Amino acid sequence: MRDSERPLTERGRSDAGQVGSELARMNLVPDLVLCSPALRTRQTWDGVAAMLPGPAGEVVYPDALYNGDAKVYLAALSTSKPVQTAMIVGHNPTMEELAALLAVRGTPEALALLERGYPTSGLAVFSFTAELADIGPRSGFLERFLARPE
C-alpha cells in the first residue's frame, strides 16, 4: 500500500471527531479547508466535519500539501481567497513546523503546549491581524493549542 493510500486508524477517527467537537464548542466552522489529498487526511477532515454545527465552506485538496514543507503550507494559505476562518489538515512534522513558524505570540498556555510538540490530531488555533494573502512567518497569535483532543 502506498503511503498516500494508508487509511486512518480507529484512534485517528476518534481523535478527528474530538477535534471537530472542540471546534464546534469554540463555534469555529472553517470557511476554507485546505486538506492534503492523502486518504488519512481526507478521512480526518470527514471526521472533523461530521461534528461541526454546520457545513464548512470550500474544501480543496492541494497536491502540494502531501509532501510540502511549512513554507509550502504557508504559501497555500496566503494564496487563498479572503476568508474569516481557514483550516489546514496536513501532515507532521510539517504542521508542527508551520505552527512554530507562525507562533511569535500567543497565550502562555498555548505556547507552552506547542513547545512540547505537535502530536497527531493536534489543533492550533491562530488569529491574524492581516488577510491570509498577507500573512508570513511570525505573524500569528496562537489563541489555543490542543496537544491531545479533550
N, CA, C and O atoms as a GROMACS GRO file, in nm:
protein
  600
    1MET      N    1   0.085  -0.119   0.000
    1MET     CA    2   0.000   0.000   0.000
    1MET      C    3   0.089   0.125   0.000
    1MET      O    4   0.182   0.136   0.079
    2ARG      N    5   0.058   0.215  -0.089
    2ARG     CA    6   0.131   0.342  -0.092
    2ARG      C    7   0.094   0.424   0.031
    2ARG      O    8  -0.018   0.414   0.082
    3ASP      N    9   0.189   0.506   0.078
    3ASP     CA   10   0.164   0.588   0.196
    3ASP      C   11   0.042   0.677   0.179
    3ASP      O   12  -0.035   0.695   0.274
    4SER      N   13   0.024   0.732   0.061
    4SER     CA   14  -0.089   0.823   0.038
    4SER      C   15  -0.224   0.752   0.047
    4SER      O   16  -0.327   0.816   0.060
    5GLU      N   17  -0.223   0.619   0.040
    5GLU     CA   18  -0.346   0.540   0.045
    5GLU      C   19  -0.369   0.475   0.182
    5GLU      O   20  -0.464   0.399   0.201
    6ARG      N   21  -0.280   0.505   0.275
    6ARG     CA   22  -0.293   0.447   0.410
    6ARG      C   23  -0.413   0.508   0.480
    6ARG      O   24  -0.424   0.630   0.489
    7PRO      N   25  -0.504   0.424   0.532
    7PRO     CA   26  -0.625   0.477   0.597
    7PRO      C   27  -0.597   0.523   0.740
    7PRO      O   28  -0.494   0.491   0.800
    8LEU      N   29  -0.688   0.598   0.791
    8LEU     CA   30  -0.683   0.646   0.928
    8LEU      C   31  -0.710   0.529   1.023
    8LEU      O   32  -0.792   0.442   0.993
    9THR      N   33  -0.641   0.528   1.136
    9THR     CA   34  -0.664   0.424   1.236
    9THR      C   35  -0.793   0.454   1.314
    9THR      O   36  -0.849   0.563   1.303
   10GLU      N   37  -0.838   0.357   1.390
   10GLU     CA   38  -0.956   0.380   1.476
   10GLU      C   39  -0.932   0.494   1.572
   10GLU      O   40  -1.019   0.578   1.593
   11ARG      N   41  -0.812   0.499   1.631
   11ARG     CA   42  -0.780   0.609   1.722
   11ARG      C   43  -0.785   0.742   1.646
   11ARG      O   44  -0.834   0.841   1.699
   12GLY      N   45  -0.733   0.743   1.524
   12GLY     CA   46  -0.736   0.864   1.443
   12GLY      C   47  -0.878   0.910   1.415
   12GLY      O   48  -0.907   1.030   1.418
   13ARG      N   49  -0.967   0.816   1.388
   13ARG     CA   50  -1.108   0.850   1.366
   13ARG      C   51  -1.169   0.912   1.491
   13ARG      O   52  -1.242   1.011   1.484
   14SER      N   53  -1.140   0.852   1.605
   14SER     CA   54  -1.190   0.905   1.732
   14SER      C   55  -1.136   1.044   1.759
   14SER      O   56  -1.210   1.135   1.797
   15ASP      N   57  -1.004   1.061   1.739
   15ASP     CA   58  -0.942   1.191   1.761
   15ASP      C   59  -1.001   1.298   1.668
   15ASP      O   60  -1.023   1.412   1.711
   16ALA      N   61  -1.027   1.262   1.543
   16ALA     CA   62  -1.084   1.358   1.448
   16ALA      C   63  -1.221   1.406   1.497
   16ALA      O   64  -1.251   1.525   1.490
   17GLY      N   65  -1.302   1.315   1.545
   17GLY     CA   66  -1.432   1.354   1.598
   17GLY      C   67  -1.419   1.445   1.719
   17GLY      O   68  -1.497   1.538   1.736
   18GLN      N   69  -1.320   1.418   1.803
   18GLN     CA   70  -1.299   1.502   1.921
   18GLN      C   71  -1.252   1.641   1.881
   18GLN      O   72  -1.292   1.741   1.942
   19VAL      N   73  -1.166   1.649   1.779
   19VAL     CA   74  -1.123   1.780   1.730
   19VAL      C   75  -1.243   1.856   1.674
   19VAL      O   76  -1.259   1.975   1.700
   20GLY      N   77  -1.327   1.788   1.598
   20GLY     CA   78  -1.448   1.851   1.545
   20GLY      C   79  -1.539   1.900   1.656
   20GLY      O   80  -1.597   2.008   1.646
   21SER      N   81  -1.553   1.821   1.761
   21SER     CA   82  -1.635   1.862   1.876
   21SER      C   83  -1.578   1.986   1.942
   21SER      O   84  -1.652   2.075   1.984
   22GLU      N   85  -1.446   1.992   1.953
   22GLU     CA   86  -1.381   2.109   2.014
   22GLU      C   87  -1.401   2.233   1.926
   22GLU      O   88  -1.427   2.341   1.978
   23LEU      N   89  -1.388   2.217   1.796
   23LEU     CA   90  -1.414   2.331   1.706
   23LEU      C   91  -1.558   2.378   1.720
   23LEU      O   92  -1.585   2.498   1.721
   24ALA      N   93  -1.651   2.284   1.729
   24ALA     CA   94  -1.792   2.319   1.746
   24ALA      C   95  -1.813   2.393   1.878
   24ALA      O   96  -1.888   2.490   1.883
   25ARG      N   97  -1.747   2.347   1.983
   25ARG     CA   98  -1.759   2.413   2.113
   25ARG      C   99  -1.709   2.557   2.106
   25ARG      O  100  -1.762   2.646   2.172
   26MET      N  101  -1.605   2.579   2.025
   26MET     CA  102  -1.549   2.714   2.008
   26MET      C  103  -1.625   2.793   1.902
   26MET      O  104  -1.592   2.909   1.875
   27ASN      N  105  -1.727   2.730   1.842
   27ASN     CA  106  -1.806   2.791   1.735
   27ASN      C  107  -1.718   2.832   1.616
   27ASN      O  108  -1.736   2.939   1.558
   28LEU      N  109  -1.625   2.744   1.581
   28LEU     CA  110  -1.538   2.766   1.467
   28LEU      C  111  -1.572   2.668   1.356
   28LEU      O  112  -1.547   2.548   1.368
   29VAL      N  113  -1.628   2.719   1.250
   29VAL     CA  114  -1.657   2.640   1.131
   29VAL      C  115  -1.577   2.704   1.019
   29VAL      O  116  -1.600   2.821   0.986
   30PRO      N  117  -1.483   2.632   0.959
   30PRO     CA  118  -1.398   2.694   0.858
   30PRO      C  119  -1.473   2.733   0.731
   30PRO      O  120  -1.558   2.659   0.681
   31ASP      N  121  -1.438   2.851   0.680
   31ASP     CA  122  -1.490   2.896   0.551
   31ASP      C  123  -1.411   2.831   0.437
   31ASP      O  124  -1.460   2.818   0.325
   32LEU      N  125  -1.288   2.791   0.469
   32LEU     CA  126  -1.200   2.729   0.372
   32LEU      C  127  -1.120   2.620   0.442
   32LEU      O  128  -1.064   2.642   0.549
   33VAL      N  129  -1.114   2.503   0.381
   33VAL     CA  130  -1.033   2.392   0.432
   33VAL      C  131  -0.935   2.354   0.323
   33VAL      O  132  -0.973   2.323   0.210
   34LEU      N  133  -0.807   2.356   0.358
   34LEU     CA  134  -0.701   2.308   0.271
   34LEU      C  135  -0.658   2.173   0.328
   34LEU      O  136  -0.601   2.167   0.437
   35CYS      N  137  -0.686   2.067   0.257
   35CYS     CA  138  -0.663   1.932   0.307
   35CYS      C  139  -0.570   1.856   0.213
   35CYS      O  140  -0.588   1.857   0.092
   36SER      N  141  -0.470   1.792   0.271
   36SER     CA  142  -0.384   1.707   0.190
   36SER      C  143  -0.471   1.601   0.121
   36SER      O  144  -0.571   1.557   0.179
   37PRO      N  145  -0.434   1.561   0.000
   37PRO     CA  146  -0.514   1.461  -0.071
   37PRO      C  147  -0.493   1.317  -0.021
   37PRO      O  148  -0.558   1.225  -0.071
   38ALA      N  149  -0.404   1.296   0.075
   38ALA     CA  150  -0.383   1.161   0.126
   38ALA      C  151  -0.512   1.108   0.189
   38ALA      O  152  -0.590   1.185   0.245
   39LEU      N  153  -0.534   0.979   0.180
   39LEU     CA  154  -0.656   0.918   0.232
   39LEU      C  155  -0.677   0.950   0.379
   39LEU      O  156  -0.788   0.986   0.418
   40ARG      N  157  -0.574   0.936   0.461
   40ARG     CA  158  -0.591   0.955   0.606
   40ARG      C  159  -0.625   1.100   0.642
   40ARG      O  160  -0.697   1.123   0.739
   41THR      N  161  -0.574   1.198   0.566
   41THR     CA  162  -0.611   1.337   0.596
   41THR      C  163  -0.753   1.366   0.549
   41THR      O  164  -0.826   1.440   0.615
   42ARG      N  165  -0.793   1.308   0.435
   42ARG     CA  166  -0.933   1.325   0.391
   42ARG      C  167  -1.028   1.262   0.492
   42ARG      O  168  -1.134   1.318   0.521
   43GLN      N  169  -0.991   1.146   0.546
   43GLN     CA  170  -1.075   1.082   0.648
   43GLN      C  171  -1.075   1.163   0.778
   43GLN      O  172  -1.176   1.170   0.848
   44THR      N  173  -0.961   1.224   0.810
   44THR     CA  174  -0.957   1.312   0.928
   44THR      C  175  -1.054   1.428   0.910
   44THR      O  176  -1.133   1.458   0.999
   45TRP      N  177  -1.049   1.493   0.793
   45TRP     CA  178  -1.140   1.604   0.768
   45TRP      C  179  -1.285   1.558   0.777
   45TRP      O  180  -1.368   1.627   0.836
   46ASP      N  181  -1.317   1.443   0.721
   46ASP     CA  182  -1.454   1.392   0.727
   46ASP      C  183  -1.499   1.375   0.872
   46ASP      O  184  -1.613   1.408   0.906
   47GLY      N  185  -1.411   1.324   0.958
   47GLY     CA  186  -1.444   1.306   1.099
   47GLY      C  187  -1.464   1.437   1.172
   47GLY      O  188  -1.553   1.450   1.256
   48VAL      N  189  -1.381   1.535   1.139
   48VAL     CA  190  -1.395   1.668   1.199
   48VAL      C  191  -1.526   1.731   1.151
   48VAL      O  192  -1.605   1.781   1.232
   49ALA      N  193  -1.549   1.728   1.021
   49ALA     CA  194  -1.667   1.792   0.962
   49ALA      C  195  -1.797   1.735   1.016
   49ALA      O  196  -1.896   1.807   1.030
   50ALA      N  197  -1.798   1.606   1.045
   50ALA     CA  198  -1.920   1.542   1.095
   50ALA      C  199  -1.964   1.598   1.230
   50ALA      O  200  -2.081   1.586   1.266
   51MET      N  201  -1.873   1.658   1.303
   51MET     CA  202  -1.905   1.709   1.436
   51MET      C  203  -1.933   1.859   1.439
   51MET      O  204  -1.973   1.913   1.543
   52LEU      N  205  -1.913   1.926   1.328
   52LEU     CA  206  -1.934   2.071   1.324
   52LEU      C  207  -2.084   2.103   1.324
   52LEU      O  208  -2.164   2.023   1.276
   53PRO      N  209  -2.121   2.221   1.376
   53PRO     CA  210  -2.263   2.257   1.381
   53PRO      C  211  -2.322   2.296   1.246
   53PRO      O  212  -2.444   2.311   1.235
   54GLY      N  213  -2.240   2.312   1.147
   54GLY     CA  214  -2.289   2.347   1.014
   54GLY      C  215  -2.184   2.310   0.911
   54GLY      O  216  -2.073   2.271   0.946
   55PRO      N  217  -2.219   2.323   0.784
   55PRO     CA  218  -2.124   2.285   0.679
   55PRO      C  219  -2.010   2.386   0.667
   55PRO      O  220  -2.028   2.506   0.684
   56ALA      N  221  -1.893   2.332   0.637
   56ALA     CA  222  -1.778   2.419   0.609
   56ALA      C  223  -1.798   2.482   0.473
   56ALA      O  224  -1.884   2.440   0.395
   57GLY      N  225  -1.719   2.581   0.446
   57GLY     CA  226  -1.721   2.642   0.313
   57GLY      C  227  -1.648   2.553   0.214
   57GLY      O  228  -1.665   2.431   0.215
   58GLU      N  229  -1.570   2.611   0.132
   58GLU     CA  230  -1.497   2.538   0.028
   58GLU      C  231  -1.391   2.445   0.089
   58GLU      O  232  -1.319   2.484   0.181
   59VAL      N  233  -1.383   2.324   0.037
   59VAL     CA  234  -1.279   2.228   0.077
   59VAL      C  235  -1.198   2.195  -0.048
   59VAL      O  236  -1.253   2.149  -0.148
   60VAL      N  237  -1.067   2.219  -0.041
   60VAL     CA  238  -0.979   2.191  -0.153
   60VAL      C  239  -0.868   2.097  -0.108
   60VAL      O  240  -0.832   2.092   0.010
   61TYR      N  241  -0.813   2.024  -0.204
   61TYR     CA  242  -0.713   1.921  -0.176
   61TYR      C  243  -0.587   1.947  -0.258
   61TYR      O  244  -0.561   1.876  -0.356
   62PRO      N  245  -0.508   2.046  -0.221
   62PRO     CA  246  -0.387   2.078  -0.299
   62PRO      C  247  -0.283   1.965  -0.289
   62PRO      O  248  -0.247   1.922  -0.180
   63ASP      N  249  -0.237   1.918  -0.403
   63ASP     CA  250  -0.135   1.813  -0.406
   63ASP      C  251  -0.011   1.854  -0.326
   63ASP      O  252   0.055   1.768  -0.266
   64ALA      N  253   0.022   1.981  -0.326
   64ALA     CA  254   0.144   2.030  -0.260
   64ALA      C  255   0.144   2.003  -0.109
   64ALA      O  256   0.250   1.999  -0.048
   65LEU      N  257   0.025   1.985  -0.049
   65LEU     CA  258   0.021   1.961   0.096
   65LEU      C  259   0.065   1.820   0.134
   65LEU      O  260   0.094   1.795   0.251
   66TYR      N  261   0.071   1.729   0.040
   66TYR     CA  262   0.110   1.593   0.074
   66TYR      C  263   0.258   1.585   0.113
   66TYR      O  264   0.291   1.524   0.215
   67ASN      N  265   0.347   1.644   0.034
   67ASN     CA  266   0.490   1.639   0.062
   67ASN      C  267   0.551   1.773   0.094
   67ASN      O  268   0.672   1.783   0.115
   68GLY      N  269   0.470   1.879   0.100
   68GLY     CA  270   0.523   2.013   0.116
   68GLY      C  271   0.577   2.041   0.255
   68GLY      O  272   0.541   1.975   0.353
   69ASP      N  273   0.665   2.140   0.261
   69ASP     CA  274   0.719   2.183   0.390
   69ASP      C  275   0.634   2.299   0.443
   69ASP      O  276   0.532   2.336   0.383
   70ALA      N  277   0.675   2.356   0.555
   70ALA     CA  278   0.597   2.462   0.620
   70ALA      C  279   0.578   2.583   0.529
   70ALA      O  280   0.473   2.647   0.531
   71LYS      N  281   0.680   2.614   0.449
   71LYS     CA  282   0.667   2.730   0.359
   71LYS      C  283   0.565   2.702   0.248
   71LYS      O  284   0.496   2.794   0.204
   72VAL      N  285   0.554   2.578   0.205
   72VAL     CA  286   0.453   2.540   0.106
   72VAL      C  287   0.314   2.554   0.168
   72VAL      O  288   0.221   2.605   0.103
   73TYR      N  289   0.299   2.510   0.293
   73TYR     CA  290   0.169   2.523   0.361
   73TYR      C  291   0.133   2.670   0.378
   73TYR      O  292   0.018   2.709   0.355
   74LEU      N  293   0.230   2.751   0.418
   74LEU     CA  294   0.206   2.894   0.435
   74LEU      C  295   0.169   2.958   0.302
   74LEU      O  296   0.079   3.043   0.297
   75ALA      N  297   0.236   2.919   0.195
   75ALA     CA  298   0.204   2.973   0.062
   75ALA      C  299   0.062   2.933   0.021
   75ALA      O  300  -0.009   3.013  -0.040
   76ALA      N  301   0.021   2.810   0.054
   76ALA     CA  302  -0.116   2.766   0.021
   76ALA      C  303  -0.218   2.853   0.094
   76ALA      O  304  -0.321   2.889   0.037
   77LEU      N  305  -0.189   2.886   0.217
   77LEU     CA  306  -0.279   2.976   0.292
   77LEU      C  307  -0.280   3.116   0.231
   77LEU      O  308  -0.386   3.176   0.213
   78SER      N  309  -0.163   3.167   0.202
   78SER     CA  310  -0.154   3.306   0.158
   78SER      C  311  -0.206   3.328   0.016
   78SER      O  312  -0.234   3.441  -0.022
   79THR      N  313  -0.217   3.222  -0.062
   79THR     CA  314  -0.273   3.238  -0.197
   79THR      C  315  -0.423   3.209  -0.200
   79THR      O  316  -0.485   3.212  -0.306
   80SER      N  317  -0.480   3.181  -0.084
   80SER     CA  318  -0.622   3.152  -0.076
   80SER      C  319  -0.704   3.280  -0.080
   80SER      O  320  -0.653   3.389  -0.055
   81LYS      N  321  -0.830   3.262  -0.111
   81LYS     CA  322  -0.921   3.377  -0.114
   81LYS      C  323  -0.942   3.429   0.029
   81LYS      O  324  -0.922   3.355   0.125
   82PRO      N  325  -0.982   3.555   0.043
   82PRO     CA  326  -1.006   3.609   0.176
   82PRO      C  327  -1.121   3.535   0.246
   82PRO      O  328  -1.229   3.518   0.189
   83VAL      N  329  -1.097   3.491   0.368
   83VAL     CA  330  -1.197   3.421   0.448
   83VAL      C  331  -1.180   3.461   0.594
   83VAL      O  332  -1.076   3.514   0.633
   84GLN      N  333  -1.282   3.436   0.672
   84GLN     CA  334  -1.273   3.461   0.816
   84GLN      C  335  -1.196   3.350   0.887
   84GLN      O  336  -1.114   3.377   0.974
   85THR      N  337  -1.224   3.224   0.849
   85THR     CA  338  -1.165   3.109   0.919
   85THR      C  339  -1.118   3.007   0.816
   85THR      O  340  -1.196   2.957   0.735
   86ALA      N  341  -0.988   2.977   0.821
   86ALA     CA  342  -0.931   2.876   0.732
   86ALA      C  343  -0.873   2.764   0.818
   86ALA      O  344  -0.834   2.785   0.933
   87MET      N  345  -0.867   2.645   0.761
   87MET     CA  346  -0.814   2.529   0.832
   87MET      C  347  -0.725   2.450   0.737
   87MET      O  348  -0.757   2.434   0.619
   88ILE      N  349  -0.613   2.401   0.790
   88ILE     CA  350  -0.528   2.310   0.714
   88ILE      C  351  -0.533   2.175   0.783
   88ILE      O  352  -0.518   2.165   0.904
   89VAL      N  353  -0.556   2.070   0.704
   89VAL     CA  354  -0.547   1.932   0.752
   89VAL      C  355  -0.428   1.874   0.678
   89VAL      O  356  -0.436   1.843   0.559
   90GLY      N  357  -0.318   1.859   0.750
   90GLY     CA  358  -0.194   1.818   0.686
   90GLY      C  359  -0.121   1.711   0.764
   90GLY      O  360  -0.180   1.633   0.838
   91HIS      N  361   0.009   1.710   0.746
   91HIS     CA  362   0.094   1.604   0.799
   91HIS      C  363   0.202   1.661   0.891
   91HIS      O  364   0.246   1.775   0.875
   92ASN      N  365   0.243   1.579   0.986
   92ASN     CA  366   0.359   1.611   1.066
   92ASN      C  367   0.481   1.549   1.001
   92ASN      O  368   0.470   1.444   0.938
   93PRO      N  369   0.598   1.611   1.013
   93PRO     CA  370   0.629   1.723   1.102
   93PRO      C  371   0.594   1.861   1.046
   93PRO      O  372   0.622   1.962   1.111
   94THR      N  373   0.535   1.866   0.928
   94THR     CA  374   0.508   1.995   0.866
   94THR      C  375   0.411   2.081   0.946
   94THR      O  376   0.430   2.202   0.955
   95MET      N  377   0.308   2.022   1.004
   95MET     CA  378   0.212   2.101   1.083
   95MET      C  379   0.284   2.164   1.203
   95MET      O  380   0.259   2.281   1.235
   96GLU      N  381   0.370   2.089   1.267
   96GLU     CA  382   0.446   2.143   1.381
   96GLU      C  383   0.538   2.256   1.335
   96GLU      O  384   0.548   2.359   1.402
   97GLU      N  385   0.604   2.238   1.222
   97GLU     CA  386   0.692   2.342   1.168
   97GLU      C  387   0.613   2.468   1.132
   97GLU      O  388   0.660   2.579   1.158
   98LEU      N  389   0.496   2.451   1.074
   98LEU     CA  390   0.413   2.566   1.039
   98LEU      C  391   0.369   2.641   1.164
   98LEU      O  392   0.377   2.764   1.170
   99ALA      N  393   0.324   2.567   1.264
   99ALA     CA  394   0.281   2.632   1.389
   99ALA      C  395   0.396   2.710   1.452
   99ALA      O  396   0.377   2.823   1.497
  100ALA      N  397   0.515   2.651   1.455
  100ALA     CA  398   0.631   2.720   1.512
  100ALA      C  399   0.669   2.842   1.428
  100ALA      O  400   0.711   2.944   1.482
  101LEU      N  401   0.654   2.831   1.296
  101LEU     CA  402   0.685   2.942   1.207
  101LEU      C  403   0.592   3.060   1.230
  101LEU      O  404   0.634   3.176   1.222
  102LEU      N  405   0.466   3.032   1.258
  102LEU     CA  406   0.366   3.138   1.274
  102LEU      C  407   0.360   3.196   1.416
  102LEU      O  408   0.329   3.314   1.433
  103ALA      N  409   0.389   3.114   1.516
  103ALA     CA  410   0.360   3.150   1.655
  103ALA      C  411   0.466   3.237   1.720
  103ALA      O  412   0.548   3.189   1.799
  104VAL      N  413   0.465   3.363   1.688
  104VAL     CA  414   0.555   3.456   1.755
  104VAL      C  415   0.496   3.499   1.889
  104VAL      O  416   0.568   3.528   1.985
  105ARG      N  417   0.363   3.503   1.894
  105ARG     CA  418   0.292   3.544   2.015
  105ARG      C  419   0.178   3.446   2.038
  105ARG      O  420   0.140   3.370   1.949
  106GLY      N  421   0.125   3.450   2.160
  106GLY     CA  422   0.011   3.364   2.191
  106GLY      C  423  -0.017   3.364   2.339
  106GLY      O  424   0.052   3.429   2.418
  107THR      N  425  -0.120   3.290   2.377
  107THR     CA  426  -0.148   3.276   2.519
  107THR      C  427  -0.035   3.192   2.580
  107THR      O  428   0.016   3.101   2.514
  108PRO      N  429   0.003   3.220   2.703
  108PRO     CA  430   0.112   3.144   2.764
  108PRO      C  431   0.084   2.993   2.765
  108PRO      O  432   0.175   2.913   2.741
  109GLU      N  433  -0.039   2.955   2.794
  109GLU     CA  434  -0.074   2.813   2.797
  109GLU      C  435  -0.057   2.748   2.661
  109GLU      O  436   0.000   2.639   2.650
  110ALA      N  437  -0.106   2.814   2.556
  110ALA     CA  438  -0.098   2.757   2.422
  110ALA      C  439   0.048   2.747   2.376
  110ALA      O  440   0.088   2.646   2.318
  111LEU      N  441   0.127   2.850   2.402
  111LEU     CA  442   0.268   2.848   2.363
  111LEU      C  443   0.344   2.738   2.436
  111LEU      O  444   0.429   2.671   2.377
  112ALA      N  445   0.314   2.719   2.564
  112ALA     CA  446   0.381   2.614   2.642
  112ALA      C  447   0.346   2.475   2.589
  112ALA      O  448   0.432   2.388   2.581
  113LEU      N  449   0.220   2.455   2.552
  113LEU     CA  450   0.180   2.325   2.497
  113LEU      C  451   0.245   2.300   2.362
  113LEU      O  452   0.290   2.189   2.334
  114LEU      N  453   0.250   2.401   2.277
  114LEU     CA  454   0.314   2.386   2.146
  114LEU      C  455   0.462   2.354   2.161
  114LEU      O  456   0.517   2.277   2.083
  115GLU      N  457   0.524   2.413   2.260
  115GLU     CA  458   0.667   2.390   2.284
  115GLU      C  459   0.695   2.241   2.310
  115GLU      O  460   0.806   2.194   2.283
  116ARG      N  461   0.598   2.169   2.362
  116ARG     CA  462   0.615   2.026   2.391
  116ARG      C  463   0.604   1.939   2.266
  116ARG      O  464   0.639   1.821   2.270
  117GLY      N  465   0.557   1.996   2.155
  117GLY     CA  466   0.545   1.921   2.031
  117GLY      C  467   0.402   1.921   1.979
  117GLY      O  468   0.308   1.955   2.051
  118TYR      N  469   0.389   1.882   1.854
  118TYR     CA  470   0.260   1.884   1.785
  118TYR      C  471   0.221   1.741   1.753
  118TYR      O  472   0.269   1.683   1.656
  119PRO      N  473   0.135   1.683   1.834
  119PRO     CA  474   0.101   1.542   1.814
  119PRO      C  475   0.003   1.521   1.700
  119PRO      O  476  -0.059   1.616   1.651
  120THR      N  477  -0.010   1.397   1.658
  120THR     CA  478  -0.114   1.361   1.562
  120THR      C  479  -0.247   1.409   1.617
  120THR      O  480  -0.274   1.394   1.736
  121SER      N  481  -0.330   1.465   1.533
  121SER     CA  482  -0.460   1.520   1.568
  121SER      C  483  -0.452   1.640   1.662
  121SER      O  484  -0.549   1.673   1.730
  122GLY      N  485  -0.336   1.706   1.665
  122GLY     CA  486  -0.326   1.831   1.739
  122GLY      C  487  -0.404   1.939   1.668
  122GLY      O  488  -0.435   1.928   1.549
  123LEU      N  489  -0.436   2.044   1.740
  123LEU     CA  490  -0.512   2.155   1.683
  123LEU      C  491  -0.453   2.287   1.732
  123LEU      O  492  -0.450   2.313   1.852
  124ALA      N  493  -0.405   2.368   1.640
  124ALA     CA  494  -0.354   2.501   1.671
  124ALA      C  495  -0.451   2.602   1.614
  124ALA      O  496  -0.484   2.598   1.495
  125VAL      N  497  -0.497   2.693   1.698
  125VAL     CA  498  -0.591   2.796   1.655
  125VAL      C  499  -0.518   2.931   1.660
  125VAL      O  500  -0.480   2.978   1.767
  126PHE      N  501  -0.500   2.990   1.543
  126PHE     CA  502  -0.429   3.117   1.530
  126PHE      C  503  -0.525   3.229   1.492
  126PHE      O  504  -0.628   3.206   1.428
  127SER      N  505  -0.489   3.350   1.532
  127SER     CA  506  -0.556   3.469   1.478
  127SER      C  507  -0.449   3.556   1.414
  127SER      O  508  -0.332   3.553   1.452
  128PHE      N  509  -0.493   3.633   1.316
  128PHE     CA  510  -0.402   3.720   1.241
  128PHE      C  511  -0.466   3.857   1.229
  128PHE      O  512  -0.588   3.870   1.223
  129THR      N  513  -0.383   3.959   1.224
  129THR     CA  514  -0.436   4.095   1.204
  129THR      C  515  -0.443   4.129   1.056
  129THR      O  516  -0.503   4.230   1.018
  130ALA      N  517  -0.382   4.045   0.972
  130ALA     CA  518  -0.381   4.069   0.828
  130ALA      C  519  -0.467   3.965   0.757
  130ALA      O  520  -0.506   3.864   0.815
  131GLU      N  521  -0.497   3.992   0.630
  131GLU     CA  522  -0.564   3.894   0.544
  131GLU      C  523  -0.469   3.778   0.520
  131GLU      O  524  -0.348   3.792   0.533
  132LEU      N  525  -0.524   3.662   0.484
  132LEU     CA  526  -0.440   3.545   0.458
  132LEU      C  527  -0.332   3.574   0.354
  132LEU      O  528  -0.219   3.526   0.366
  133ALA      N  529  -0.365   3.651   0.254
  133ALA     CA  530  -0.268   3.682   0.147
  133ALA      C  531  -0.146   3.755   0.200
  133ALA      O  532  -0.041   3.755   0.136
  134ASP      N  533  -0.159   3.817   0.317
  134ASP     CA  534  -0.050   3.898   0.372
  134ASP      C  535   0.020   3.836   0.492
  134ASP      O  536   0.109   3.899   0.549
  135ILE      N  537  -0.018   3.716   0.531
  135ILE     CA  538   0.048   3.658   0.649
  135ILE      C  539   0.183   3.600   0.609
  135ILE      O  540   0.206   3.562   0.494
  136GLY      N  541   0.269   3.593   0.706
  136GLY     CA  542   0.403   3.539   0.684
  136GLY      C  543   0.456   3.484   0.814
  136GLY      O  544   0.383   3.477   0.914
  137PRO      N  545   0.582   3.444   0.815
  137PRO     CA  546   0.643   3.394   0.938
  137PRO      C  547   0.628   3.495   1.052
  137PRO      O  548   0.638   3.616   1.033
  138ARG      N  549   0.603   3.442   1.168
  138ARG     CA  550   0.594   3.520   1.292
  138ARG      C  551   0.480   3.621   1.291
  138ARG      O  552   0.488   3.725   1.357
  139SER      N  553   0.374   3.591   1.217
  139SER     CA  554   0.262   3.686   1.208
  139SER      C  555   0.138   3.641   1.283
  139SER      O  556   0.038   3.713   1.286
  140GLY      N  557   0.142   3.525   1.344
  140GLY     CA  558   0.022   3.471   1.408
  140GLY      C  559   0.022   3.487   1.559
  140GLY      O  560   0.128   3.498   1.622
  141PHE      N  561  -0.096   3.488   1.615
  141PHE     CA  562  -0.116   3.484   1.759
  141PHE      C  563  -0.182   3.350   1.790
  141PHE      O  564  -0.293   3.323   1.745
  142LEU      N  565  -0.113   3.266   1.866
  142LEU     CA  566  -0.163   3.133   1.898
  142LEU      C  567  -0.266   3.145   2.010
  142LEU      O  568  -0.231   3.163   2.127
  143GLU      N  569  -0.393   3.136   1.972
  143GLU     CA  570  -0.503   3.151   2.066
  143GLU      C  571  -0.518   3.028   2.157
  143GLU      O  572  -0.538   3.038   2.278
  144ARG      N  573  -0.506   2.912   2.092
  144ARG     CA  574  -0.534   2.787   2.164
  144ARG      C  575  -0.456   2.675   2.097
  144ARG      O  576  -0.437   2.675   1.976
  145PHE      N  577  -0.413   2.579   2.177
  145PHE     CA  578  -0.345   2.464   2.124
  145PHE      C  579  -0.394   2.341   2.200
  145PHE      O  580  -0.385   2.334   2.323
  146LEU      N  581  -0.444   2.245   2.124
  146LEU     CA  582  -0.485   2.118   2.185
  146LEU      C  583  -0.378   2.016   2.152
  146LEU      O  584  -0.365   1.972   2.038
  147ALA      N  585  -0.303   1.978   2.253
  147ALA     CA  586  -0.197   1.881   2.234
  147ALA      C  587  -0.256   1.743   2.217
  147ALA      O  588  -0.195   1.654   2.157
  148ARG      N  589  -0.373   1.725   2.268
  148ARG     CA  590  -0.446   1.599   2.255
  148ARG      C  591  -0.592   1.634   2.267
  148ARG      O  592  -0.630   1.705   2.360
  149PRO      N  593  -0.674   1.587   2.178
  149PRO     CA  594  -0.816   1.622   2.188
  149PRO      C  595  -0.871   1.591   2.327
  149PRO      O  596  -0.842   1.488   2.386
  150GLU      N  597  -0.952   1.685   2.375
  150GLU     CA  598  -1.011   1.668   2.509
  150GLU      C  599  -1.140   1.592   2.504
  150GLU      O  600  -1.203   1.570   2.608
   0.00000   0.00000   0.00000
